[in-house]
């Protein structure tokens, strides 16, 4: 089999990251994907996950692609793209249909009909990104994972519908396409990050993936292998930087350096005796500040963030009840003391995402929680291709694939229509 390239782009408000994999046949003729390249550049034209300036975003995406292509030595012509930010919503809906066959045997067409019924009430101006079945009910029998082949007269489904604001989806697609890259598919970023950061056992037991970005934090709760709840919180690590800049009355870049070098989300880990001169970090005036004082500022904002995460866990009825705990990914998760703060405020086991289980010579990337979303997007795309599902925009069907023909080709034509 000819080796091919597959890529995943994580469009963050602070940083754009690209992961590139090479797909080939293994010794047992099964496809394997190896991470061969990864690159990141400062983001431009993107705020809270939404495109605010097409031209600036295109320039940043192009720069990221150029860096990756120099690294791997081949062009990247298409990619899967992660979508997140406040323009994305996740809602759980219910659908009910009558079984169509006289013998009351549930077939795949009934499976798809009930999912269509559950996701038929999408909001105006929103595009459905994913339709993820959670559980089914046949007559009065609840908690069924796969109803096909069972017998009953009434079929119900609980479905998690993830939808993005139509204008947001189109702007994102246009920006990537204008950088001369075809969009192979779009995926809700925390859903894809789970591919890289979570194990199957964690998803079965019950786990929350928390992706901490610069301006937003996304939460995805999994149980029994399925997505139970998802949400986007309009807070991120930049809120710490801004508060520090205000309280210290210094430049935002100086505050950011302080955060990276001296701050901990767990203030007790820092010293109040050693002092830092802000002038040494680029401030216009000399000012001595203790790391403990700076960490106290940060801890207040981190507490607000995790209280918002806790609210989402309560919404999913899983507050304090996730055996596999919380896994942190994203650039904001790398702030010192973040794991300890998560344990304290969420009352759950917590850890940074561990080594990503993918063959790669880039060990520093597979250990970096900031790259977990980009690598996960790439892995999600590969899994979609292997399962025969061409694009997340037509819905994820829990392992069952509709006979939709060459949907991928038609979707790509739609994507290209957004590009001038």
Backbone torsions as a table, in degrees:
resi	resn	phi	psi	omega
1	UNK	NA	138.2	-179.9
2	UNK	-72.3	133.8	178.3
3	UNK	-69.4	144.8	179.1
4	UNK	-137.1	164.2	-176.8
5	UNK	-102.8	139.0	175.4
6	UNK	-134.9	138.3	-173.0
7	UNK	-133.3	154.5	175.8
8	UNK	-131.9	132.0	-178.7
9	UNK	-115.1	127.2	174.7
10	UNK	-107.9	107.5	-176.0
11	UNK	-92.5	92.3	-179.7
12	UNK	-93.8	164.5	178.5
13	UNK	-75.0	-24.2	-179.7
14	UNK	-104.1	-38.5	-175.3
15	UNK	-142.1	140.4	170.7
16	UNK	-102.7	127.9	-179.1
17	UNK	-122.4	141.1	-179.0
18	UNK	-127.8	130.9	175.1
19	UNK	-117.8	133.1	-176.8
20	UNK	-122.0	128.7	179.1
21	UNK	-118.4	158.4	175.6
22	UNK	-116.1	123.2	-177.4
23	UNK	-99.5	130.0	179.9
24	UNK	-148.8	174.7	179.0
25	UNK	-90.7	134.3	176.5
26	UNK	-82.0	-175.9	-178.7
27	UNK	-64.3	-26.9	178.7
28	UNK	-96.3	16.5	178.0
29	UNK	68.1	9.8	173.7
30	UNK	-87.7	145.6	179.5
31	UNK	-68.6	138.0	172.8
32	UNK	-129.0	151.1	177.2
33	UNK	-120.8	132.9	179.6
34	UNK	-117.8	131.6	176.7
35	UNK	-74.4	114.7	-176.0
36	UNK	-112.9	-12.7	-178.4
37	UNK	-155.9	149.6	177.2
38	UNK	-156.0	139.0	-178.5
39	UNK	-149.2	151.8	177.9
40	UNK	-139.7	146.8	177.0
41	UNK	-139.5	157.5	174.4
42	UNK	-61.1	139.8	-178.3
43	UNK	-80.5	150.2	174.7
44	UNK	-139.8	146.1	173.5
45	UNK	72.6	14.0	-179.1
46	UNK	-128.8	127.7	178.8
47	UNK	-132.8	127.5	-177.8
48	UNK	50.9	38.9	177.2
49	UNK	80.7	-3.4	-177.4
50	UNK	-108.4	144.2	178.4
51	UNK	-72.5	124.1	177.6
52	UNK	-108.7	-23.6	176.8
53	UNK	-143.6	110.7	-178.2
54	UNK	-59.8	-47.1	-175.7
55	UNK	-61.4	-45.1	179.4
56	UNK	-65.2	-41.4	179.9
57	UNK	-64.3	-41.9	178.9
58	UNK	-61.5	-41.7	179.4
59	UNK	-61.8	-42.4	-179.4
60	UNK	-69.5	-42.6	178.6
61	UNK	-62.3	-42.4	179.1
62	UNK	-62.1	-40.8	179.1
63	UNK	-63.9	-39.3	178.5
64	UNK	-65.7	-42.9	178.1
65	UNK	-63.1	-43.5	179.8
66	UNK	-59.5	-42.9	179.4
67	UNK	-63.9	-41.5	179.4
68	UNK	-68.3	-39.9	-179.0
69	UNK	-66.8	-35.6	174.7
70	UNK	-65.2	-33.9	-178.8
71	UNK	-71.1	-43.0	-174.3
72	UNK	-95.9	-16.2	175.7
73	UNK	81.9	7.3	178.1
74	UNK	-137.2	154.2	-179.5
75	UNK	-74.5	151.2	172.9
76	UNK	-105.5	109.5	-173.6
77	UNK	-101.6	-16.2	178.1
78	UNK	-149.9	157.6	-175.9
79	UNK	-158.0	154.0	167.8
80	UNK	-88.4	143.3	-172.5
81	UNK	-123.5	132.9	175.5
82	UNK	-85.2	142.4	178.4
83	UNK	-125.6	137.7	-179.8
84	UNK	-156.1	-150.1	178.6
85	UNK	81.2	175.4	-175.0
86	UNK	-65.3	-21.5	177.1
87	UNK	-73.8	2.0	178.8
88	UNK	-107.3	135.1	179.9
89	UNK	-127.0	147.3	174.5
90	UNK	-123.5	123.7	179.9
91	UNK	-130.5	146.5	176.2
92	UNK	-100.2	125.5	-177.1
93	UNK	-123.8	164.1	-178.9
94	UNK	-123.7	138.7	176.5
95	UNK	-125.9	147.5	-180.0
96	UNK	-136.1	131.8	174.9
97	UNK	-138.8	159.8	171.1
98	UNK	-90.1	143.6	179.9
99	UNK	-68.7	133.1	-168.7
100	UNK	-81.1	-27.0	-173.9
101	UNK	-84.4	144.5	178.5
102	UNK	-60.7	-30.8	-179.8
103	UNK	-83.9	3.1	176.7
104	UNK	66.7	16.1	176.4
105	UNK	-81.2	130.9	-178.2
106	UNK	-82.1	123.5	179.2
107	UNK	-108.9	176.2	-178.3
108	UNK	-63.4	-33.3	179.2
109	UNK	-63.3	-31.3	175.2
110	UNK	-69.4	-38.1	176.6
111	UNK	-56.6	-49.3	-178.5
112	UNK	-71.0	-35.2	179.9
113	UNK	-63.4	-41.2	-177.6
114	UNK	-71.3	-31.7	175.9
115	UNK	-70.0	-40.2	174.8
116	UNK	-59.9	-41.1	179.8
117	UNK	-64.6	-37.2	-178.6
118	UNK	-71.0	-32.6	-174.7
119	UNK	-105.2	13.7	-176.6
120	UNK	-75.4	-17.9	-176.3
121	UNK	-97.2	44.7	-178.1
122	UNK	-65.6	152.6	-177.7
123	UNK	-72.1	149.6	176.3
124	UNK	-62.0	143.5	178.8
125	UNK	69.3	16.8	176.5
126	UNK	-120.8	143.6	174.0
127	UNK	-104.1	135.7	176.4
128	UNK	-75.2	123.6	178.7
129	UNK	-93.5	-44.3	-178.8
130	UNK	-143.6	144.5	169.7
131	UNK	-123.8	107.5	-170.3
132	UNK	-113.6	104.3	178.1
133	UNK	-62.4	135.1	179.0
134	UNK	-103.1	-51.4	178.8
135	UNK	-158.9	158.5	-178.1
136	UNK	-122.6	158.0	174.0
137	UNK	-128.4	126.3	176.0
138	UNK	-110.1	114.2	-172.3
139	UNK	54.1	-112.9	179.6
140	UNK	-106.9	6.1	-179.2
141	UNK	-88.7	115.4	-173.5
142	UNK	-103.2	171.5	173.6
143	UNK	71.5	27.0	-177.5
144	UNK	-88.0	133.5	-179.9
145	UNK	-84.8	-40.4	-178.5
146	UNK	-139.2	108.6	-174.4
147	UNK	-85.4	-9.7	-174.8
148	UNK	-62.5	129.1	-178.3
149	UNK	98.2	-17.3	177.2
150	UNK	-79.9	169.8	179.6
151	UNK	-118.2	139.6	179.3
152	UNK	177.5	168.6	-179.6
153	UNK	-102.0	-23.4	-174.9
154	UNK	-130.4	127.9	-179.2
155	UNK	-120.1	126.3	178.2
156	UNK	-119.9	151.9	178.7
157	UNK	-141.2	137.7	167.8
158	UNK	-99.5	123.2	-173.7
159	UNK	-127.9	132.7	173.0
160	UNK	-88.6	114.9	-178.7
161	UNK	-104.5	120.3	178.0
162	UNK	-106.7	123.4	-175.4
163	UNK	-134.2	146.9	-179.4
164	UNK	-118.7	146.9	177.4
165	UNK	-56.8	127.8	-171.9
166	UNK	-55.4	-44.6	179.7
167	UNK	-62.8	-36.5	177.9
168	UNK	-63.9	-45.2	-179.9
169	UNK	-62.1	-43.7	-177.8
170	UNK	-68.7	-39.6	178.7
171	UNK	-65.4	-42.6	178.8
172	UNK	-62.0	-45.5	-179.3
173	UNK	-64.3	-40.6	179.7
174	UNK	-64.4	-41.1	-179.0
175	UNK	-63.6	-45.0	179.9
176	UNK	-68.1	-43.4	179.5
177	UNK	-63.5	-33.9	179.1
178	UNK	-70.8	-14.6	174.2
179	UNK	-90.2	17.1	176.9
180	UNK	65.2	38.4	176.4
181	UNK	-127.7	126.7	174.6
182	UNK	-75.1	136.7	177.8
183	UNK	-85.8	111.3	179.9
184	UNK	-75.9	-28.7	-179.0
185	UNK	-179.0	160.7	178.7
186	UNK	-121.3	137.0	-177.3
187	UNK	-137.1	143.0	173.0
188	UNK	-63.9	120.8	-167.9
189	UNK	-54.5	-49.1	-179.9
190	UNK	-64.0	-28.7	175.9
191	UNK	-64.1	-40.6	178.0
192	UNK	-74.0	-38.8	-179.6
193	UNK	-58.5	-30.5	178.5
194	UNK	-62.0	-29.2	178.5
195	UNK	-60.6	-36.3	-177.2
196	UNK	-91.6	-33.4	-167.6
197	UNK	-98.9	-20.0	-174.7
198	UNK	-114.7	148.2	173.1
199	UNK	-93.7	163.1	177.2
200	UNK	-61.3	-36.6	179.8
201	UNK	-65.5	-41.2	177.9
202	UNK	-61.1	-44.3	-179.2
203	UNK	-67.1	-30.6	177.1
204	UNK	-72.2	-43.5	-176.3
205	UNK	-70.6	-37.5	-175.3
206	UNK	123.1	116.2	-174.7
207	UNK	-151.8	152.7	173.9
208	UNK	-116.6	126.3	172.6
209	UNK	-95.7	125.0	-179.8
210	UNK	-118.7	111.4	-178.3
211	UNK	-99.7	105.1	-175.1
212	UNK	-95.9	109.1	177.5
213	UNK	-100.7	-164.7	-178.4
214	UNK	-75.4	-42.9	-175.1
215	UNK	-120.6	-12.4	177.0
216	UNK	-137.5	157.8	174.2
217	UNK	-129.8	127.4	179.1
218	UNK	-109.2	144.2	-177.2
219	UNK	-123.5	132.6	174.9
220	UNK	-132.2	122.1	-178.4
221	UNK	-106.5	127.5	-178.9
222	UNK	-117.7	146.3	175.1
223	UNK	-156.6	140.1	-177.3
224	UNK	53.1	34.0	176.1
225	UNK	84.6	-8.2	-174.5
226	UNK	-114.2	157.4	174.2
227	UNK	-72.5	120.6	-178.4
228	UNK	-94.9	-35.8	-176.0
229	UNK	-160.9	145.7	176.8
230	UNK	-145.5	150.2	-179.6
231	UNK	-160.8	157.3	174.7
232	UNK	-118.4	126.1	-178.1
233	UNK	-105.3	128.7	-177.1
234	UNK	-79.3	52.0	176.6
235	UNK	-143.1	145.8	178.3
236	UNK	-156.3	-166.5	-174.7
237	UNK	-68.9	-22.9	178.2
238	UNK	-65.8	-23.1	177.6
239	UNK	-65.8	-32.2	174.4
240	UNK	-65.3	-47.6	-178.6
241	UNK	-59.7	-43.9	-177.5
242	UNK	-65.7	-41.5	178.3
243	UNK	-63.4	-39.7	179.2
244	UNK	-65.0	-40.0	179.0
245	UNK	-62.2	-39.4	-179.1
246	UNK	-70.3	-49.5	-175.8
247	UNK	-67.2	-40.7	-178.8
248	UNK	-83.5	-8.2	-178.8
249	UNK	53.0	53.3	-177.9
250	UNK	-134.9	174.7	-179.5
251	UNK	-66.8	149.7	-178.0
252	UNK	-63.3	-34.1	179.1
253	UNK	-68.9	-36.9	176.7
254	UNK	-65.5	-43.5	178.1
255	UNK	-60.6	-38.1	179.7
256	UNK	-66.7	-39.8	176.8
257	UNK	-64.1	-40.3	177.0
258	UNK	-59.6	-44.0	-179.0
259	UNK	-61.4	-44.6	-176.8
260	UNK	-70.8	-35.1	-171.8
261	UNK	-95.4	-31.8	-168.5
262	UNK	-126.8	-16.1	-170.1
263	UNK	-89.7	146.0	172.5
264	UNK	-131.3	141.2	175.8
265	UNK	-71.1	-12.1	174.5
266	UNK	-113.4	91.2	-172.3
267	UNK	-55.5	-28.8	-178.8
268	UNK	-63.4	-14.9	179.0
269	UNK	-82.0	-7.6	-174.4
270	UNK	-111.3	167.4	-176.5
271	UNK	-101.3	144.5	174.1
272	UNK	-105.5	8.3	-179.2
273	UNK	-100.2	-39.5	177.3
274	UNK	-75.6	141.7	-177.9
275	UNK	-119.2	146.2	179.1
276	UNK	-113.1	130.4	176.7
277	UNK	-89.4	114.7	-177.6
278	UNK	-62.8	-23.9	178.1
279	UNK	-62.2	-33.2	179.3
280	UNK	-67.9	-17.4	-179.4
281	UNK	-101.7	5.1	176.8
282	UNK	113.5	-0.2	178.7
283	UNK	-69.8	153.2	-177.2
284	UNK	-74.7	-22.3	-178.4
285	UNK	-127.2	159.0	175.9
286	UNK	-77.4	130.7	175.4
287	UNK	-153.2	126.3	-178.4
288	UNK	-95.4	127.5	-178.4
289	UNK	-135.5	139.9	178.6
290	UNK	-85.5	144.6	175.1
291	UNK	-57.3	-31.2	179.4
292	UNK	-65.1	-41.7	178.8
293	UNK	-63.6	-44.1	178.7
294	UNK	-63.6	-39.0	-179.7
295	UNK	-68.4	-33.9	176.3
296	UNK	-62.9	-37.6	176.5
297	UNK	-63.0	-47.6	-178.4
298	UNK	-63.5	-40.4	-175.3
299	UNK	-61.4	-33.6	179.7
300	UNK	-64.4	-42.2	179.6
301	UNK	-72.5	-37.2	178.2
302	UNK	-65.1	-37.2	176.3
303	UNK	-62.3	-43.2	177.0
304	UNK	-58.5	-42.2	-179.1
305	UNK	-61.7	-49.0	-176.9
306	UNK	-73.3	-25.6	172.6
307	UNK	-65.7	-35.8	175.6
308	UNK	-68.1	-38.5	175.4
309	UNK	-63.7	-43.0	178.7
310	UNK	-60.0	-37.3	177.7
311	UNK	-61.3	-40.0	178.4
312	UNK	-68.8	-36.2	176.9
313	UNK	-65.8	-37.4	175.8
314	UNK	-65.4	-38.1	178.2
315	UNK	-61.1	-34.7	177.4
316	UNK	-86.1	1.1	-177.9
317	UNK	60.1	37.5	-179.9
318	UNK	-128.5	19.0	178.7
319	UNK	-63.3	120.4	-179.9
320	UNK	70.9	11.2	-174.6
321	UNK	-132.9	46.8	175.0
322	UNK	-119.9	103.4	-175.1
323	UNK	-56.4	-34.4	179.6
324	UNK	-88.6	0.6	171.6
325	UNK	74.0	-145.8	-174.8
326	UNK	-123.5	132.3	175.9
327	UNK	-112.9	126.0	-176.7
328	UNK	-100.2	132.5	174.6
329	UNK	-133.7	175.0	179.1
330	UNK	95.4	160.3	-178.5
331	UNK	-61.8	-35.8	-179.4
332	UNK	-67.9	-20.3	-179.6
333	UNK	-71.3	-14.1	-175.9
334	UNK	-84.2	-3.8	175.5
335	UNK	-60.6	133.2	-179.0
336	UNK	-57.1	140.8	177.7
337	UNK	80.6	2.0	-177.3
338	UNK	-65.2	-39.2	179.4
339	UNK	-63.5	-45.3	179.8
340	UNK	-63.0	-39.2	178.2
341	UNK	-64.7	-39.2	178.3
342	UNK	-63.4	-44.1	178.7
343	UNK	-60.8	-42.4	-176.8
344	UNK	-66.9	-47.8	-171.7
345	UNK	-86.0	-26.1	-178.5
346	UNK	-99.5	-11.1	178.8
347	UNK	55.6	43.3	-178.7
348	UNK	-142.7	158.4	169.8
349	UNK	-60.3	144.7	-179.0
350	UNK	-146.1	149.1	177.4
351	UNK	-161.1	158.3	170.3
352	UNK	-72.2	153.1	175.7
353	UNK	-56.9	135.0	-178.4
354	UNK	-85.9	-162.4	179.3
355	UNK	-58.3	126.1	177.3
356	UNK	-72.8	131.1	-176.1
357	UNK	-83.3	80.5	178.6
358	UNK	-150.7	136.4	177.4
359	UNK	-61.6	133.3	-179.6
360	UNK	-170.5	142.2	170.3
361	UNK	-80.3	-6.7	-175.8
362	UNK	-95.9	71.4	-174.3
363	UNK	-64.2	-30.6	-179.9
364	UNK	-68.5	-28.1	178.3
365	UNK	-77.6	-42.7	-178.1
366	UNK	-70.1	-12.7	176.3
367	UNK	-101.4	-1.3	-173.4
368	UNK	-95.5	113.5	-179.7
369	UNK	-62.7	-21.1	178.7
370	UNK	-69.2	-27.7	-179.4
371	UNK	-92.7	-5.0	-179.0
372	UNK	-56.8	-43.3	178.3
373	UNK	-61.4	-45.7	-178.7
374	UNK	-63.4	-44.7	178.6
375	UNK	-65.2	-39.4	178.2
376	UNK	-63.1	-38.5	177.4
377	UNK	-61.8	-42.9	177.3
378	UNK	-62.8	-44.3	-179.8
379	UNK	-66.1	-38.1	177.7
380	UNK	-61.8	-44.0	178.8
381	UNK	-60.2	-41.8	178.6
382	UNK	-64.4	-41.4	178.2
383	UNK	-64.4	-37.4	177.4
384	UNK	-62.6	-42.5	-179.6
385	UNK	-65.9	-40.6	-179.9
386	UNK	-66.2	-33.9	-178.3
387	UNK	-85.6	-4.4	177.8
388	UNK	86.6	6.5	178.1
389	UNK	-94.8	119.1	-168.0
390	UNK	-83.2	-25.2	-176.2
391	UNK	-162.7	136.8	179.3
392	UNK	-62.3	-21.3	-178.5
393	UNK	-67.1	-20.3	178.2
394	UNK	-92.6	2.0	174.3
395	UNK	102.3	142.6	174.9
396	UNK	-100.7	128.3	-168.0
397	UNK	-110.6	28.8	174.4
398	UNK	61.6	35.3	176.5
399	UNK	99.0	-13.0	177.8
400	UNK	-100.6	133.0	-175.4
401	UNK	-112.2	123.9	176.6
402	UNK	-69.2	148.9	175.6
403	UNK	-78.8	85.0	-173.0
404	UNK	-108.2	7.7	179.3
405	UNK	67.4	-148.0	-177.6
406	UNK	-87.8	68.3	180.0
407	UNK	-62.3	-37.5	-177.3
408	UNK	-56.1	-42.0	-179.3
409	UNK	-64.5	-42.7	-179.3
410	UNK	-68.4	-38.4	178.0
411	UNK	-62.5	-43.2	-179.9
412	UNK	-63.2	-36.1	177.1
413	UNK	-63.7	-38.7	177.3
414	UNK	-63.5	-44.8	179.2
415	UNK	-57.3	-44.6	-175.8
416	UNK	-66.7	-24.6	179.7
417	UNK	-68.7	-17.4	177.9
418	UNK	-79.5	-14.0	-172.8
419	UNK	-95.6	126.4	-177.7
420	UNK	-68.8	NA	NA
